[in-house]
Structures are given as structure tokens and as C-alpha cells.
Amino acid sequence: MASGEFQPLQGMSDIHAPEIYLWRMIEERSRKLFNCYDYEELRTPVLEKVSVYQRSLGDTTDVVKKEMYSFKPSKHELAMRPEGTAGTIRYLAGRGEEGLNARVFYIAPMFRYERPQAGRKRQFHQVGVEATGEPNPLADAECIALQQQLLEEWGLTGSKIQINSRGTKEDQILISDNLRGLLEEHRGNLCDDCQRRMDENVLRVIDCKNEKCKAIVATLPEMRSFMTQESQDYLHTVIETLGQMGVEVEYDRSLVRGLDYYVHTVWEITHGALGAQNAIAGGGRYEIALGKKAIPGVGFAMGMERVITSLEACGITAEQFAPKGGLWLVSLGDEALAENMKFARELRGKGLRCGMELTAKSMKAQMRKANRAGAKKVIIRGEDEIAKGTAIIKDMEEGSQEEVNLSDLAEMLSRP
Ligand code: HAM
């Protein structure tokens, strides 16, 4: 690990080999599956106006109130992206009709000024999707099914999907009024945060982790009991559709999610290998009004760092995805070195992984380097071989070697 001045900032990491191969596996398999579901990639800028987040995530959410890296270089206050949904909707809102029925995905770094701890970083990465369109329980079910299939593609087992509904915006007013009424007599026994939440955002009292608050919440009726029948049926259809698709989910009455844009379905995926920060993903249906018109959609985001910790706990390691084998060119003398520069270019042009020393070194030193690089085959050329138009090819696993014509070699090496 780097020490002192060479360490990255607290809560941020350098992502390097061999771990990077696990990251690349996740990214490559995600892109492939997103293509099968007809999602297009979107890359929004890291910086957005703070108002984009205030108007979508909500003024009183922890992310907006406490966790944004924001600054004001000129007229507008800007923030580094703390999540991907708001910027995506900002982009789609500018696309007119097309933006109202779009399917996009992103794989991108996010920034939240949180207290770093296991599983909680200040720069982390999300794989996420957003599908805009009018509320439709089948769209929510498809989104959850896609997420579950992603986990399968990555090879992750042992995760659990929890689901709930927050109802429509109108339901939420009713739920909030009722909760506030019921909680009033318990106000003095709630934690300080929840006393504040009662006035600001009473729904958040429901998922408070404080034991005293949890005990009080357990005595209250479920949120869905305050919703219209239509909203209850909506959630029922999502769960039923998922059941028909073979995707197992668990109803969780205390799941609320910490962002204000959600309506109807909300869900989270947790993994047993993680500690207190055990959510590998969160998602839900939302309505975001950045302009005059609210844009409805559904989506999710998966935290890559937490997914990787969970994969490793399942015995899936980066080494399994590291590039293996390859060729190594050994040059004996300056003439061979110059010739091998040309030959390496030709081999690389054929898509072969190929390394060589770029200064004259002894045969022993070059073979040592070939070994360290894990080369499967070494090609040795000196003055004699150059003069004859040949090369010696050595199989590093079998230890055998033979002299071959250079004209046949490139073709021979490209064979699988
Ligand atoms: P979120 O629950 O805030 O939702 O984040 C989604 C996931 O990102 C979390 O489940 C977690 O795995 C990861 N994550 C969040 N904060 C951190 C952190 N500080 N360190 C490491 N990982 C973290 C959203 O961001 C929504 N935009 C999801 C969404 C998309 N809803 C609809 N569409």
C-alpha cells in the first residue's frame, strides 16, 4: 500500500491490477446484458448545477444537505455527481418526446462526502440504469429482473432483494399526515434525527436504525395501509410478475429509501458478506420535475465496490480474469533488437499479447523477465537467426524448443 503523501485522499482508492480485472469483468458483462435489454450508454458530466440535485433528490435528504462536494466557481453553485439519476433525467428532459421513453445505462464514479468506513467511500462507482415512461408495474418488474440477471452474469450468489412501495405522491401526503399524527405521542422517545425528520420528512422515521425508534415504528400500521387500493394493487402486480419470471423478492414494510424522488416501487439488494453497509444496490420508480413537467421513470444503481467485496467473499477473484500467457521476444544483440521491434509490431497488429526488453540485456535477464510476465512462448533471435531468416521458439510450459522460418512464425502464432 502507498504510504503518506502518495496515498489517495481519504475514502478514495486507486484501482489497479490485478483488482482492475474484476472491475473490467463487471463492466464488460454489464454492457453486454444492457445491450440485450436495449439500453443505450449515457455519460453525463461529473459536474452539474446543485439545483439539479436539490430539485430531484430533495432539499432535506442527507445527500443534498450534508454529502455533496460543491463549490461556486462563478454564477452557479456546482456539485460533483453524488448519484446518477438526477443528471440522467436532466439530459433526458432536454430531449423532448424521445426523453420520455428512453432506456439508458451508466457506469460511472460518484462522490459523497460521507464519513469513510467499511463499504462507505467518498468516491465510489455505480452501474445503473434509468428507463423513463409512465408508471407500469411490468416496467418495474423488468428492471428488477434485469438487475437480478446482472448479478447472475457476474457470478454473485447469496444476495437478497427487498421490496416495498411508497405509493403515489398523493399517497405519500396521506401516509405522512397519518404517521405524524401517530408518532406525535412518541416524539420525546424518538432519536434527535427522527424528531427532526417528523417535521421535515416523516417517511424516513420508518427506516431509522435506532433501536428505540425501530420499536416505536413496529407498533405503527404499515405504510401501505394508508395507500389507495390502486397503489396496493400496483405493488402486488410487480411482485406477482417477478414471481412468474422466477425472480424471488421479499416484501419489507420498513424499506423507504433515502431519496425523495421515489413513488410506488422501491427496492434494495443486500448481501450477507457485507457488514453494516450491506446494500449492494438500490432502486425504485420515481418522478423528477426539473422543468415544468415531471418525468416518470424507474431505475437502479449498484455499488461496484460493494459488489466486488461480495464477489470476493463468494470466491470469485480478480486473478481469474487477468490476461494470461502471451509471447516474449528475446533479442541477442542490437541487430536482433531492431528486428524484433518490427516483428513485435506485426504480432501486436494481429492481436497477440507480446512483450520484449527495449535495451540490450543478457539472455538470462531476458528469460527471467519472460517468466515474470507469464509468457507461454518465447521467441529468440540473434545474429545467426536473423541471417537465416529464422527464429527459435521455446514453449515455456513444455520446455521444448524448435527453429522455424520467420515467414511461417507470425501465421503459426496467430493460430488459437
Ligand atoms: P443509493 O441507494 O444512494 O441509490 O445508491 C445505490 C448504491 O450505491 C448503494 O446500494 C451502494 O451499493 C452504493 N453506494 C452508495 N453510497 C455509497 C458509498 N458512500 N460508498 C460505497 N458505495 C455506495 C442511488 O444512488 C439511486 N440513484 C439509485 C436509483 C437509480 N434509483 C433509481 N434509479
Boltz pocket constraint, residues with backbone or C-beta under 6 A from the ligand:
constraints:
  - pocket:
      binder: B
      contacts: [[A, 82], [A, 83], [A, 84], [A, 85], [A, 112], [A, 114], [A, 119], [A, 120], [A, 121], [A, 122], [A, 124], [A, 125], [A, 126], [A, 128], [A, 129], [A, 130], [A, 269], [A, 279], [A, 280], [A, 281], [A, 282], [A, 283], [A, 284], [A, 285], [A, 286], [A, 298], [A, 299], [A, 300], [A, 301], [A, 302], [A, 303], [A, 304], [A, 305], [A, 306]]
      max_distance: 6.0
